[in-house]
C-alpha cells in the first residue's frame, strides 16, 4: 500500500503582502483589494488544502501569527527526511521572525509522533528549507540550491545530517530566488524546470543525472505563473492555474493536472509548493523499515 503523504500547511489568518523581499511581491496590489484580499486568500488556501486531500494527503495545519505573514509558506520552514527536520535559517529579518513559530510547529509534530528529531544549522549559515532543498524520490538525492537565499555552506550540512547524495544547484537570478520556483521533480522521474533560472553548474548537474526524455522545459509563461512551484503526489500535479500548453504536455505524460487559483499568494511570490512542507519523505533504507508515520 502506498504511504499517505503528510503535509504541513499554515493557515492564512494573518497573511498579507506587507513588504518586498523578492521581485514578485506587490504590497500595493494587496492593499488595493481591501478586505476582499484576505477573503480571496482564505478561499485559495482552502482550495489548495482540498486539492491535496483529494489527492490522498493528510494535512497538518499550523496557526497563523500576527505580523508574520509569510508563515503561510512552510516549505521554507525546514528540510524533512526520515522523520528528521533540519530547521531553516532565513536571510531576511522579516522572515527570521518565523523561525520560533516554525520550531514550535515542528516540536508539536514531534510530540504527535510525526517526527523523531529536529536539528539546526550553525548561526552563520542561511538555508530556507525545501525552497532550496528538494528531495528527488526517483534518484534518491537532494537537489540543493545556493544563491539569493541559501548559503553554499548549507550544502555540506544537508549531506551531513541526512547522509544522502546532494546535487549542488546554484541559482542564476534574484527573480527565481528559490529552487522550488524553477525546478520540480515529478513522480514519474521527469523534472519540470526553467533553464534561465539555473546557473551553468546547476544545468550540468541536472543533465548528468537525467536523460533528455526526462527533462520538461518550462516556458517563460509557465514560470511566471508559478506553475513550476508545484506539488507532485502520485500522478497528480497540483499547481497554480497553468497555461493550456503546459497542462496538455503533462497530461500527455500521464499526469492529472490539478489547477488551483492561488493568485493571492502569487502576489508574495509563492505557489503551491511554497505553501506545503512534506513530512513523510523517506530514503531507500528508511522505506525498507516498518512504517511509523501514523499520526
For each residue, the residues with C-beta under 8 A, 3 or more apart:
1:
2: 56 234
3: 280 282 291 293
4: 56 57 58 280 293
5: 52 55 56 57 58 233 278 280
6: 57 58 60 114 278 279 280 293 295
7: 52 57 58 59 60 231 276 277 278 279
8: 59 60 61 62 74 77 105 109 276 277 279
9: 45 48 49 52 59 60 61 62 74 275 276 277
10: 61 62 63 64 71 72 73 74 105 275
11: 45 61 62 63 64 72
12: 15 38 41 42 44 45 64 72 264
13: 63 64
14: 64 65 66 67 68 69 71
15: 12 38 41 45 64 69 71 72 264 265
16: 30 37 38 69
17: 25 26 27 29 30 31 69 267 268
18: 27 30 69
19: 25 27 94
20: 25 27
21: 25 92 94 95
22: 25 148 174 177 269
23: 174 175 177 269
24: 175 266 267 268 269
25: 17 19 20 21 22 267 268 269
26: 17 29 30 267
27: 17 18 19 20 30 31
28: 31 32
29: 17 26 32 33 267
30: 16 17 18 26 27 33 37 264 267
31: 17 27 28 34 37
32: 28 29
33: 29 30 36 37 40
34: 31 37
35: 38 39
36: 33 39 40
37: 16 30 31 33 34 40 41 264
38: 12 15 16 35 41 42
39: 35 36 42 43
40: 33 36 37 43 44 263 264
41: 12 15 37 38 44 45 264 265
42: 12 38 39 45 46
43: 39 40 46 47 261
44: 12 40 41 47 48 260 261 262 263 264 265
45: 9 11 12 15 41 42 48 49 72 275
46: 42 43 49 50
47: 43 44 50 51 260 261
48: 9 44 45 51 52 238 260 262 272 275 276
49: 9 45 46 52 53 59 61
50: 46 47 53 54
51: 47 48 54 55 238 258 260
52: 5 7 9 48 49 55 57 59 231 233 238 276
53: 49 50 56 57 58 59
54: 50 51 258
55: 5 51 52 233 234 236 238 258
56: 2 4 5 53 233 234
57: 4 5 6 7 52 53 233
58: 4 5 6 7 53
59: 7 8 9 49 52 53
60: 6 7 8 9 109 114 279
61: 8 9 10 11 49
62: 8 9 10 11 71 74 101 105 108
63: 10 11 13
64: 10 11 12 13 14 15 68 71 72
65: 14 68 71 101
66: 14
67: 14 97
68: 14 64 65 71 97 98 101
69: 14 15 16 17 18 72 268
70: 73 76 94 95 98 268 270
71: 10 14 15 62 64 65 68 74 98 101 102
72: 10 11 12 15 45 64 69 265 270 275
73: 10 70 76 131 265 268 270 274 275
74: 8 9 10 62 71 77 102 105 129 275 276 277
75: 129 130 131 180 273 274 275 276 277
76: 70 73 88 90 95 98 128 129 130 131 178 274
77: 8 74 87 88 98 102 105 106 129 277
78: 85 86 87 88 102 106 118 129 130 277
79: 85 86 88 127 129 130 133 142 158 162
80: 83 84 85 86 115 130 277 278 279 281
81: 84 135 142 162 164 281 282 283 286
82: 162 281 282 283 286
83: 80 114 115 116 117 282 286 292 293
84: 80 81 115 116 117 118 119 161 162
85: 78 79 80 106 109 115 117 118 119
86: 78 79 80 118 119 120 121 127 157 158 161 162
87: 77 78 99 102 103 106 118 119 120 121
88: 76 77 78 79 99 102 121 127 128 129
89: 96 99 120 121 123 125 126 127 128
90: 76 95 96 98 99 126 128 149
91: 95 126 128 148 149 150
92: 21 95 96
93: 96 97
94: 19 21 70 97
95: 21 70 76 90 91 92 98 128
96: 89 90 92 93 99
97: 67 68 93 94 100 101
98: 68 70 71 76 77 90 95 101 102
99: 87 88 89 90 96 102 103
100: 97 103 104
101: 62 65 68 71 97 98 104 105
102: 71 74 77 78 87 88 98 99 105 106
103: 87 99 100 106 107 118
104: 100 101 107 108
105: 8 10 62 74 77 101 102 108 109
106: 77 78 85 87 102 103 109 110 115 118
107: 103 104 110 111 118
108: 62 104 105 111 112
109: 8 60 85 105 106 112 114 115 279 295
110: 106 107 113 114 115 116 117 118
111: 107 108
112: 108 109 295
113: 110 292 294 295
114: 6 60 83 109 110 279 293 295
115: 80 83 84 85 106 109 110 118 279
116: 83 84 110
117: 83 84 85 110
118: 78 84 85 86 87 103 106 107 110 115
119: 84 85 86 87 161
120: 86 87 89
121: 86 87 88 89 125 126 127 154 157
122: 125 157
123: 89
124:
125: 89 121 122 151 153 154 157
126: 89 90 91 121 149 150 151 154
127: 79 86 88 89 121 132 133 150 151 154 157 158
128: 76 88 89 90 91 95 131 132 149 150 178
129: 74 75 76 77 78 79 88 132 133 277
130: 75 76 78 79 80 133 134 135 180 273 277 278
131: 73 75 76 128 149 150 178 179 180 181 274
132: 127 128 129 144 145 146 147 149 150 154 178 179 180
133: 79 127 129 130 142 143 144 145 150 154 158 179
134: 130 142 143 179 180 183 184 185
135: 81 130 141 142 185 278 281
136: 139 140 141 142 143 185 191
137: 140 185 187 281
138: 185 187 188 189
139: 136 165 185 209
140: 136 137 164 165 283 284
141: 135 136 164 165 166 167 209
142: 79 81 133 134 135 136 158 159 162 164 165 166 167
143: 133 134 136 166 167 169 179 183 185 205
144: 132 133 150 154 155 158 166 167 168 169 179
145: 132 133 150 168 169 170 171 178 179 183 202
146: 132 150 151 152 154 155 168 169 170 171
147: 132 150 170 171 172 177
148: 22 91 171 174 177 178
149: 90 91 126 128 131 132 177 178
150: 91 126 127 128 131 132 133 144 145 146 147 154
151: 125 126 127 146 154
152: 146 155 168 170
153: 125 156 157
154: 121 125 126 127 132 133 144 146 150 151 157 158
155: 144 146 152 158 159 166 168
156: 153 159 160
157: 86 121 122 125 127 153 154 160 161
158: 79 86 127 133 142 144 154 155 161 162 166
159: 142 155 156 162 163 164 165 166
160: 156 157 163
161: 84 86 119 157 158
162: 79 81 82 84 86 142 158 159 283
163: 159 160 283
164: 81 140 141 142 159 283
165: 139 140 141 142 159
166: 141 142 143 144 155 158 159
167: 141 142 143 144 205 206 209
168: 144 145 146 152 155 201 202 205
169: 143 144 145 146 179 183 198 199 201 202 205 206
170: 145 146 147 152 198 199 201 202
171: 145 146 147 148 176 177 178 179 182 197 198 199 202
172: 147 176 196 197 198 199 202
173: 176 196 197
174: 22 23 148 177
175: 23 24 197
176: 171 172 173 181 182 194 196 197 223
177: 22 23 147 148 149 171 174 181 269
178: 76 128 131 132 145 148 149 171 181 274
179: 131 132 133 134 143 144 145 169 171 182 183
180: 75 130 131 132 134 183 184 228 229 273 274
181: 131 176 177 178 194 197 223 226 228 229 269 271
182: 171 176 179 193 194 197 198 218 223 228
183: 134 143 145 169 179 180 191 192 193 194 197 198 228
184: 134 180 191 192 193 228 229 230 232 273
185: 134 135 136 137 138 139 143 189 190 191 232
186: 189 190 191 192 216 232 237 253 255
187: 137 138 232 233 234 235
188: 138 235 253 254 255
189: 138 185 186 214
190: 185 186 214 215 216 253
191: 136 183 184 185 186 206 210 214 215 216
192: 183 184 186 216 218 228 230 250
193: 182 183 184 197 198 206 215 216 217 218 228
194: 176 181 182 183 197 198 217 218 222 223 228
195: 198 203 217
196: 172 173 176 220 223
197: 171 172 173 175 176 181 182 183 193 194 223
198: 169 170 171 172 182 183 193 194 195 202 203 206
199: 169 170 171 172 202 203
200: 203 204
201: 168 169 170 204 205
202: 145 168 169 170 171 172 198 199 205 206
203: 195 198 199 200 206 207
204: 200 201 207 208
205: 143 167 168 169 201 202 208 209
206: 167 169 191 193 198 202 203 209 210 215
207: 203 204 210 215
208: 204 205
209: 139 141 167 205 206
210: 191 206 207 214 215
211: 214 215
212: 215
213:
214: 189 190 191 210 211
215: 190 191 193 206 207 210 211 212
216: 186 190 191 192 193 249 250 253
217: 193 194 195
218: 182 192 193 194 222 223 227 228 246
219: 222 223 243 245 246
220: 196 223 224
221: 224 225 243
222: 194 218 219 225 227 228 242 243 246
223: 176 181 182 194 196 197 218 219 220 226 227 228
224: 220 221
225: 221 222 240 241 242 243 266
226: 181 223 229 239 240 262 266 269 270 271 272
227: 218 222 223 230 239 240 241 242 243 246 271
228: 180 181 182 183 184 192 193 194 218 222 223
229: 180 181 184 226 239 240 270 271 272 273 274
230: 184 192 227 237 238 239 271 272 273
231: 7 52 237 238 239 272 273 276
232: 184 185 186 187 236 237 238
233: 5 52 55 56 57 187 236 238
234: 2 55 56 187
235: 187 188 254 255 256
236: 55 232 233 255 256 258
237: 186 230 231 232 250 255 256 257 258
238: 48 51 52 55 230 231 232 233 258 260 272
239: 226 227 229 230 231 242 257 258 259 260 271 272
240: 225 226 227 229 259 260 261 262 263 266 271 272
241: 225 227 259 260 261 262
242: 222 225 227 239 246 247 250 257 259
243: 219 221 222 225 227 246 247
244: 247 248
245: 219 248 249
246: 218 219 222 227 242 243 249 250 257
247: 242 243 244 250 251 257 259
248: 244 245 251 252
249: 216 245 246 252 253
250: 192 216 237 242 246 247 253 255 257
251: 247 248 254 255 256 257
252: 248 249
253: 186 188 190 216 249 250
254: 188 235 251
255: 186 188 235 236 237 250 251
256: 235 236 237 251
257: 237 239 242 246 247 250 251
258: 51 54 55 236 237 238 239
259: 239 240 241 242 247
260: 44 47 48 51 238 239 240 241 272
261: 43 44 47 240 241
262: 44 48 226 240 241 265 266 270 271 272 275
263: 40 44 240 266 267
264: 12 15 30 37 40 41 44 267
265: 15 41 44 72 73 262 268 270 271 274 275
266: 24 225 226 240 262 263 269 270 271
267: 17 24 25 26 29 30 263 264
268: 17 24 25 69 70 73 265
269: 22 23 24 25 177 181 226 266
270: 70 72 73 226 229 262 265 266 274 275
271: 181 226 227 229 230 239 240 262 265 266 274 275
272: 48 226 229 230 231 238 239 240 260 262 275 276
273: 75 130 180 184 229 230 231 276
274: 73 75 76 131 178 180 229 265 270 271
275: 9 10 45 48 72 73 74 75 262 265 270 271 272
276: 7 8 9 48 52 74 75 231 272 273
277: 7 8 9 74 75 77 78 80 129 130
278: 5 6 7 80 130 135 281
279: 6 7 8 60 80 109 114 115 293
280: 3 4 5 6 293
281: 80 81 82 135 137 278
282: 3 81 82 83 286 287
283: 81 82 140 162 163 164 286 287
284: 140 287 288
285: 288 289
286: 81 82 83 282 283 289
287: 282 283 284
288: 284 285
289: 285 286 292
290:
291: 3 294
292: 83 113 289
293: 3 4 6 83 114 279 280
294: 113 291
295: 6 109 112 113 114
